[in-house]
Amino acid sequence: MAENTTTEVITGGAVLALAVGFFLYASQSTGIGGAAGSYELTASFRSVEGVNVGTDVRLAGVKVGTVTALELNPQTFRADARFTMKKGIELPDDSAVLVSTEGLLGGTFVEIIPGGSPFNLSPGDEMLDTQGSVSLISLLMKVFTATADEAGR
């Protein structure tokens, strides 16, 4: 009976250690856990369609952060986004942030286009130059409407 209890305690400890390791890995890889090696920025978008908490923030195609919160601002009717950036990546204060897709049917991510200002954003600052997501249906409607107008001439 004593052998059985010892085995159960060791197995339980191993499972608990594995669970803690998985939680730490998940929180670091998604950035949701508020990693010590990051700082937070905010931006306000007209549309964040396709963006969720946990969406990648990329600079030159490289993941440098994660979206941590999305909220509707009731005064401006815009989507306010908060995201973390890896420490050591200093962005000029005139940098742009936009919602991009990986292709026609690809996933959505937040892309940062660095500016040229000599002054950098500080933790907690808001990025002012934003571009929301573009609707594929709206683009197709514009193409077909323009084609129909040209055909009617």
N, C-alpha and C positions, 0 to 999 in steps of 0.2 A: 504494500500500500504506500509506503514512504517513497519507493522508486517512482510510482505513478504520479504522485504529487510533485516531485522534483521535475519530472519530464514536463508536466503541465505548466509549471512555473517558467521553465526555460523556454518552452514553445510560446507561451503568452508574452514573455519579454521580447522574444525575437519578432513576433507579429507587431507588437507595440513599437519597437525600434524601426521596423520597416514602414509602418504607417507615418511615423514622425518624419522619416527621411523622405517619403513620398510627398508629404505636405510641404516640407521645406523646398524641395525641388520644384513643385508646382507653383509655389508662391514666387520663387525667384525667376522662373522661366516666363511667367505671365506678367510679373511686375505688380500684381494686385496686392501683394503683401507689404508694399511700401518699403522696398529694398533700401538699405542704407546708402547704396551707391547711386542714388538717383535724386532728381529734383523735379518739382511739378510746375507745369505751365498750363495756361488756359487759352481757349479760343472760342469764338462765337460763329456758328455757321448758319446759313440759310437752310441747308438740308444736310443731314448726316445719314441718309438712307444707306443701309448696308453696314454701318459702323456700329459695333457693340462694345461693351466693356470687355477688355482683353484684346481688342484689335491692335495689330502692329502699328507702330509709328516708325517710318523709315526715312533715312537721309541717304541719298545716292544709292537706293536699293538695299541698304543695310539696316537691319532692325536696330533702332537706338532708343526705343521706348515702347510704352503700352498705354492705351486709353484706359483710364481708371474710373471715369464717371461721365454720364450724359444726362443732361437735365434740360427741360424746356423753360426758357425765361419768359414768364407771363407778361412782362412789360414790353419786350421787344419781339416776342413770338419767334425767337431764334433758338437754336439748339446750342447750349453751352457745354463745351467738352473740356474735361480735365485729363491731362496725360502726363506720364512721367518720362523724363529724359535721363540717360546715363550721365553720371557726373563726369566732367572732363570734356564734354561736348558743349562748347560755348557757341551759341547762335547769335548772329547780329540782330539788333532790335528791329530791323526792317525785313526780316525773313518772312516768307509766305508759308502758309499751311493749307493744304487742299486734300479733299477726299478723292482718291484714285482707285482704279481697278486694275487687276493684273491682266486684263484682256477682255475680250467680248463676253466670255462666260466665267471669268475668273473672280476671285475673292476681292474684297474691298480692304483698303488700308489707308492710313493717313500719311501723306507725304509732306516732307518739309523741304522747301526750296530756300537755301541760305541767301541772305541779302548781302549788301556791301558796306554797311554802316560800320564805323570803327567802335561803336558802342554795342555791348552785348546785353541780352536778356538776363534778368536776374530770376532766381527761384520765385515762383508765384506770379510772375508777370503774365500779361495777356498778349497773345499774338494778334495783331489787328488786321493784317492782310490775309484774308481767308477766302476759300472758294469751296462751296458745298458740292455734293455729289450731283452728277448730271444724269438725268433720266434717259435711258436708251430709247424708250418709246417717244419721248419728246423730240429727240434727234431724228428718229425715223420719220416722224410726222412732218418735220421741217423739210426733210429731203423730198418726201413724196409731194408735199404741197408746192415746193419750188418747182419740181418736175412737172406737176400738173399745170402750174401757171405758165411755164415756158411752152408746154404743148398747146395751150389754148391761144397762143399769140399768132 
